[in-house]
Amino acid sequence: MASIRDLKKDINFVLGDIIEAVYQWEAATNNENSNEGTVIIDKSIAAFDELMDKVHQNSVPDKKAHFKAIRADLEEKATALVQDLNNLN
């Protein structure tokens, strides 16, 4: 299914962009390997792992609803991570 492939790409790109934004913030503020940035990166990696595990579940009764819920979960997690990123000093 093309939609599953697109969902995997979206998860990868969205969370990867958040991690890249943390690295850019650290470089711009001379806070290399900051604790705050590390927390956001760790949360992003955990979200990636959790979402990919959900994508790879095979025993779901309604696949369309399952993938729609994963997309909504991605949006929720990404929004929270971006808010954390915006709150960095």
Backbone hydrogen bonds, N-H to C=O, Kabsch-Sander energy under -0.5 kcal/mol:
donor,donor_aa,acceptor,acceptor_aa,energy
5,R,1,M,-1.4
6,D,2,A,-2.6
7,L,3,S,-2.1
8,K,4,I,-2.4
9,K,5,R,-2.2
10,D,6,D,-2.6
11,I,7,L,-2.5
12,N,8,K,-2.3
13,F,9,K,-3.1
14,V,10,D,-2.7
15,L,11,I,-1.9
16,G,12,N,-2.0
17,D,13,F,-2.4
18,I,14,V,-1.6
19,I,15,L,-2.0
20,E,16,G,-2.4
21,A,17,D,-2.2
22,V,18,I,-1.7
23,Y,19,I,-2.0
24,Q,20,E,-2.3
25,W,21,A,-2.4
26,E,22,V,-2.7
27,A,23,Y,-2.2
28,A,24,Q,-2.4
29,T,25,W,-1.9
30,N,26,E,-0.5
31,N,26,E,-1.9
34,S,31,N,-1.3
38,T,34,S,-2.2
39,V,35,N,-2.0
40,I,36,E,-1.8
41,I,37,G,-2.5
42,D,38,T,-2.7
43,K,39,V,-2.4
44,S,40,I,-2.2
45,I,41,I,-2.4
46,A,42,D,-2.3
47,A,43,K,-2.4
48,F,44,S,-2.4
49,D,45,I,-2.5
50,E,46,A,-2.5
51,L,47,A,-2.7
52,M,48,F,-2.6
53,D,49,D,-2.0
54,K,50,E,-1.7
55,V,51,L,-2.2
56,H,52,M,-1.9
57,Q,54,K,-1.2
60,V,58,N,-1.3
63,K,61,P,-0.6
66,H,62,D,-2.2
67,F,63,K,-2.6
68,K,64,K,-1.8
69,A,65,A,-2.1
70,I,66,H,-1.8
71,R,67,F,-2.2
72,A,68,K,-2.0
73,D,69,A,-2.4
74,L,70,I,-2.5
75,E,71,R,-2.2
76,E,72,A,-2.2
77,K,73,D,-2.7
78,A,74,L,-2.7
79,T,75,E,-2.2
80,A,76,E,-1.9
81,L,77,K,-2.3
82,V,78,A,-2.5
83,Q,79,T,-2.0
84,D,80,A,-2.1
85,L,81,L,-2.3
86,N,82,V,-2.6
87,N,83,Q,-1.3
88,L,85,L,-1.3
